[in-house]
Amino acid sequence: MSISQAIEPAAGFDLHSFAILLHLLLLTFWLGTDLGVFYASRFIVDPTGSPAGRAVAAKIMHVIDLSPRICLVLMLPSGVTLMAASDLGREIFAGWPLALAWLIGLGWLAVMLTAFRGPSGGLAQRADITIRIAVAAGLLAAAGYALVATTPFGVDSNPRWLAGKVAAYALCIVGGLLIRVTLRPFGPAFARLMADGSTPSTEAAISGSIARAVPWVFFVWAMVLVATVLGVVKPGMLPG
C-alpha cells in the first residue's frame, strides 16, 4: 500500500479509527481543561477577592488540572497506538512495542494519580517527576537520532515530521516540569493567605509564582500546536 493510501481518512470503526478518536479526545480535553485552569488562576491572584472565594477558585483549579495531567500521560500510548494501527508504522510499533507503550503509560498514570492525591514532596510525587524526566530524555534522544539519521530505525520515508512531533511532546513534559518549579512558592504563600489573611509579601509570592509559570504554560500550548500540525501535515514525507 502506498503512503497516499495509508493516510486516507479512516472509515468504519477499527483500531486505526479508534486511535484517531482517542488522540483527538485527549487533545481536546488537554487544551480545553488547561484553559480552565489558566482562567481559574486569574481569580486566585486577584487581591480584591475574599480568601474564601480564592480558596474555592484554587480547589476548582486543582480538580480541573487533573484532566490535562491525564491527557499528557495517555498521549504517549495513544500516539504509539496511532502509528501501530497505520501502515506508516505498523511494522515498527505493532506487537510488543505497543504493549510496552501501554504498560508504561498506564503505570505512569497510576503513579501520577497517586501523586496527585498524595502529600506534596511524597514518594509518589518524586517517582512521577523521575518518570517524566526519563520519558522526556528518552524521547528527545530518539527524536534527535531520527532527525539526523538517513534511515532512522530502518525507515526510509523521511519520518522527520514524526521526530519533530515526538520532540514537541517531550518538550511539553519539560514545560510541565518547569511550571512545577516556578509554582513551588505558591503553596506555602497561599497557606499563609488562608491562615493570616492578605499581606503585601504574601500577595507578591502568590502572583509572582503564577506570573513566572505563565510563559511555560504558553510554551506547552505552543508545543501542542507544533505536534498537532506536524501530525496532520507530515511535512517532508517521501512517497512509498
Secondary structure, DSSP 8 states (H G I E B T S, - for coil): --HHHHTS---SSSHHHHHHHHHHHHHHHHHHHHHHHHHHHHHHT-TTS-HHHHHHHHHHHHHHTHHHHHHHHHHHHHHHHHHHTSTTTHHHHTTHHHHHHHHHHHHHHHHHHHHHHS-TT-HHHHHHHHHHHHHHHHHHHHHHHHHH-SSGGG--S-THHHHHHHHHHHHHHHHHHHHHHHTTTHHHHHHHHHHH---HHHHHHHHHHHHHHHHHHHHHHHHHHHHHHHHHH-TT----
